[in-house]
Amino acid sequence: MSKPTPEVYEQGKGMDAHNQAMREIRSRKEASYDPHEPTRVWLDEDNTPDGVKQSLTIILNTGGCRWARAGGCTMCGYVAESVDGGSVSHEALLDQIDVCLAHEADNAEEPADLIKIYTSGSFLDEREVGAESRRAIADTFADRERIVVESLPDFVDREKIGDFTRHGLDTDVAIGLETATDRVRHDCVNKYFDFADFEDACAEAAAADDDADSGVEAGIKAYLLMKPPFLTESEAVADMISSIERCADVEGCHTVSMNPCNVQRYTMVDDLYFEDGYRPPWLWSVAHVLAETADVDAIVVSDPVGHGSDRGPHNCGECDDRVQKAIKDFDLRQDPSVFEQVSCECELTWETVLERERSFNQPLTR
């Protein structure tokens, strides 16, 4: 892994002890990646303010999130998949886009209406994706209906969003807020910004929405982390319900995506997991939160990555696929009654964990 320069350490942000530990953990990475190939690309369907749309999801391979290079979030291992050296050229980024378009042409009957672009960092951070590349990508997808790009709140401003809305693209900025509780975000996730910064980013998106031509929309999609390290299952559930409710009340935030934590390599969560100090959330917890927040004024969705595996959100192993299917059904229909149609004996174990797990004895079960 490339060694960050001193200015990348983002002095004064986050917890110094977390950052120091995370830099040591990330230094164990040995793999290298081709800057002309995207990290991942796939086709799916997603719920949007305009209904369910076919989607093309692109994970661009960049030089990595600047905050992750400083140390970064306790659960995020995506920087381990980044290109060495800290930057990727304009030409290489457009080569990655070409690979993704070829994948779509080979596997989809028609172009997707929704484009989702992630960098495992901040697409709007011009250290990762320069203005020239951002505008070229906007030009490339000008014939689609909607685009989602990823960013920390620091880099969200109406002018950058305008690069997309000027093409008639409805534009959403996905922000990894993780939680609406500042203390949890700072101490458990090691993310440096406050909820007020998220509100400011939503205000910038709302301003871009006002500036856009009639019929073109701009907004925020909040990404929340279900069960950061150091929280018990019941604490994580309570914090997630509260966070979804608070996000839904912010003008400009129309969608909340709850991401159940999974154990990624080269992270603090990975170290905790191998020392029996962390268990990913129960799928029952995910279903419970979705049911409890179904009436908020926002679309609430979840896509549990690695469901059913020890390193991903899971129940007992027997019911995981059924619960995951119900979650996916809820994402598209927003109908909590889907969860009444799945049950398993392990629900009793989950309920016991909610009742009895404490900080000193977690995880109570694996």
Disulfide bonds with the S-S distance in Angstrom:
none
